[in-house]
Amino acid sequence: MSWQALNWAGDLTLGSPTAKTLLILLANFADEEGECFPSHEKLQKMSEFSARAVQINMNKLEEWGLIERKRDRNDDGTLGRTRYRLCLHIKQKHIDGIHRHDVPVVKNDEPPAPAALEPPARGAGQDNLQEDNHQKTPIAPKGAVGAETSKGWEKDPAYLAFLAEYGPSQAWPKHRGYRQWLKLTEDERKAAVAAIPAYRAVCAKERRKMTDPSAYLRGTFKNFSIRLAPRAPDSDAVQALRRALGANFSGGVMVEHGTPQWAAWQAVAEEAQLPLRAIGYPARPFAGRPEAVTGRYMPSEWPPSRDGPDRQQQAAGG
């Protein structure tokens, strides 16, 4: 269980209690990297939702860019379990952007009823009857409200330029992305194109696939517009703290809670906005720990500093 994932899921406002419940359940199973692999049956049992409700809302979470799904393969080549990855970098403004750009369903907008057919004149041929039916029986457009907006994407040079830069998979439907493209202003379209390199870099670093253009244009690009400028590299102390909080960290030096050394590491955690929590360890005399202790194993007793000991370390005489 990852507290970071639980806090992230709990702070989001999705506008869907069912989707929110499933997201919290996934966060409860997630590790420090945000990955988990519960089955649909497990989620259905814990949430008490129907199988269809679980399927529909899991699709919503993926479409909103909050989770990613990947099917593992067994050694014999058959499909194995489904692995989920929580997109912990997604912020609330991404969800707000999705709801702000959604097209409301107009329930009262019914397609026109076909006109009544007049009986053909006596002696009229079959050709006249077919022509009369064609003129007096209008056919409702396929797709109901807004379906015509997905047409013509092949002739829109700006959208084609966006697809060339984004590089979507051939399996992704291009017309769905075009519907979202038409809803954006000119400035938003420029921002969406400009944010592609930053979004691609984050996906490559986290080893996950880019989402389809439709979900990207619904608001994902807004989370990366502020990342166009390169981020300053982490200090040595922050890098050491990230290693200590990683799932594969082992060894190190015990830093007890409440000591000046712990206060120094806590200052680094607050600066980097990383969670640093003390862990209670039982006594193990044979392992060199004669009494129970509360703290955490860190790479060093004091945080490394590029300019020598920090102020707290100096004040403690370290």
N, C-alpha and C positions, 0 to 999 in steps of 0.2 A: 504494500500500500504506500502511495506517495502522498504526503501532506500537501506538497506543492500542487499536484494534480487535483486533489480534492478542493483546495482553496480556489483554484482557477475555475473549476466547474461550478462551485457554489456561488461565485461572484457574478457569473454570467446571467443575463436575463434574456431568455430565448423566446418568450411569448408562447411557449408550448410546455405545459407541465409534463406531458409524457416524454417528450424529447429531453427535457431537463433531468428527469429521473433516470433515464437510460445513460445520459452523460455522466451523472454522478456515480452510477454503478460501475461504469467503465473506469472512472478515476479511482474508485475503490480497489479495483483489480490491478491498476497500472503500477509499474515499477518506477524507478527514478528517471528513466528515459521516456516515460509516458507510454509504454507498450504493455499490452495485455492480450489475452486470447480466451475470453469466456465464450461458451457456446450460446446459441440463441435460446436453447432450452433452459440454460442456467439463468439468462437474463429474464426470460419469461416467468420462471418460477419465482425469482427474487422480487420482480416488479409486480407480479400478478396481472400483467397485461396479456392480451391475446397474442397469438403468434403473428397475426396480420399487423397488429398495432406495433409490435416490436420491429417487424420488417419495414413498415412504412417510416417510422421515426428514425430508425438507423440509417435509412436512405436520406432522410432530411439532414441528419448530422453530417453525413458525408458530403451532401450537396452544398451545405453551408460552409464547408471547409474546416469543420471542427475535428473530424476524425479522418483517418485513412485506413483502408482495408487491404490486406494482402493475403492471398491464399497460399499456404505452404504446400510443398509436395513431399510425399513420403519417398523412401528409398526405392520402392518398386515403381515409382512414377505416378501413383495415384494421388488425388488431391487430399490434402490433410486439413488441419485445423485452420481457422481464419484468425489472422493476427491483426489487432487494432493498434493504431498509433494516435495518441491525442496530440493535436496541434496546439501546444501550450503557448505559442507565440501570438495566437489570435486574441484580439482585444474586444471589448464591448462595442467599440465604434464600428467594428466589422459587422456585428449582428445588427446594429442600428441601421447601417447602410443597406443591408439586405432587406429589412422590413420597409425602409423608406422607398426603395425602388421596386418593391413587389407591385404587380398589377392587381387591383382588387377584382374579385369575381362579381360580375354583374348578373344577378340571378334573374332580373326582370327583362333582360335583353334576349328575347326569344327570336329565333329565325322566322322570317315571314312565312305565313302559311301559303301553300300553293293555291293559285286561283282556280276557281271552278271551271271545268271544261264545258264548252258549249258543244252540243251535238253537231257533227258535220252535216253540211247540206246534203240533201238527197242527191245521190249520183256522184258525190265527190269521190275521188280515188284515194288510194292508200297514201300517196305522196302528200296530198293536201292534209290528211289526218296527222301525219308525222310533223308537218310544218306547223300546224295549229297547236299541237302539244308542245313543241319547242318554244313557241312564242308565249303561251299562256301558263306555263308551269315553271316558275323561277326555281333554281336550285340553290339552297343555302350554302355559303362557302364552307369548305372543310376546315375544321379547327375552331369554329365559333369565333369568340371575340378576340381580336388581335392576331389571328392566324396569318393575315396577309403581311404582317410586319416582318415575318421571317423570310420572305421572298426577296430576291434581288441582291443577296449578299455577294454573289459572284461578280456583280458589276459595280460594287462599291470599292473604289481604289483605297480609301482610307482604312476600311475594315480588312481588305486583303493585305495591306501593309502591316497592320497589327498582327494578322495571322502569320505572316512571314517572320516577324520578329519573335512572336511567342512560340512558334514551332509546335503546334498541337499534334496529337496523335491522329492518325487517319480514322480511328474508331470514334472519335468525338464528333458529335453532330455540330456542324458549323452554323446551322440556322438558329440554334438555341442561343449561341453566343451573340449572333447578330441582333436578336431581340433586345438583349441587354445593352448592346452597343448603341442602338437607336435611342435608348432612354438617357444616355449620358450627354452632358453638355460638351462643348468643344474643349474647354479646359480640362474636364474630367477625362476625355479621351486622350489628350496629350499626357496627362498624369499617369494614365493606365499604361501607355506605351513606355514612358520613362521609367516606371517602376519594375518593368520586366527583368532587367539584369539583376536588380537587388533580390527579387523574388526567386529567380533561378539560382542565384548564389546560395540563398538560404536552403533551398530544396536540395542542392548538391551537398552542402555541408551536413545536413541532417539525413542524407541518403533516403529521400522520399520523392515520390513522383509529383510533378506539377499537376494542379487540378485542371479541370476542363475550362475552356475560355468563358463559358457561361457563369460558373461560380467565381472565377477571377474577376470578371467585370461587374459582378453584383456587389463588390465591396472589398475583396481580398487585396486589390492593388493599393487601397488607401492605407493599409497597414505597413506598406513598404515605401510609400512616398517619402517618409521622413528618413529612410535609410539610404538615400541616394549618396549622401556624403559618407566616406569611409569612417568606421568607428575607430577611436583611438585604441591601441593595443592595451590589454590588461597589464597591470603591474605584476611584479614577481609575487607579491603577497596574494593578489587575487587569483593568479594562476595556481599557486600552492593550495589555496582554499578550495578551488574548484576540483583539484585532484583529491583532496581529502573528502569532499562530499560525493565523489563518484562512487558508483556501485562496485568497481573493481579495486578500490583502494585497500591496501593491507599494510600492516606494520606501522611504523611511525612512532611518535612519542606521545605518551599520555599527558594531556593538558587538563588539569582539574578545573571544574567549574568554580567560579568565585575567586580565582587567583589573578594576579596582574597579567599573566600570560594569556589567560582566557579573555580578559578584557581587551587585550591587544588584538586577538583574533576576532572578537566580537566587533571591534571598530572596523576591521577589514570587511566583515560580512555586511555591516550596515552601509558601508561605502559602495560595495558592489551589489547591494540589494539581494543578497543570497541568504537562505535560511540556515542558521547555525544553532542547533539544539543539542543540549547535553544528553548523554546516554548513561544510564545506570549500569555498572558492571559489578557482578557479584565477586566475592572474595575467591581467589584461586591461588593458594599458597604454592602449589607446585609449578605454577606459571609465573611466579615472581610477583603476585599481587596478594599480599597477605590479608588485606582488608577490602571491603566494598568501597568503590569509588564512583563518583559522578563526574563525567567530563566527556572527552572525545580524543581519539587518537588523531594526531595531526602530523604533517610532514616534518615539523620542527617545533621546538619549544616556543620560540618567538616567530612572528611572521617575518619573512625575509623582506629587506628594504633596500632600494637602490641607493639611498642616501644614508645608510647606516641605521642604527636603532631609532625607532619612532619615539615620539614624545612620551607616550605611556611607558615604553620600555626604559627610556632614560630616567623617568621619574621613579620607576621601580628599582633602578640601579642595575638593569640588565645590560 
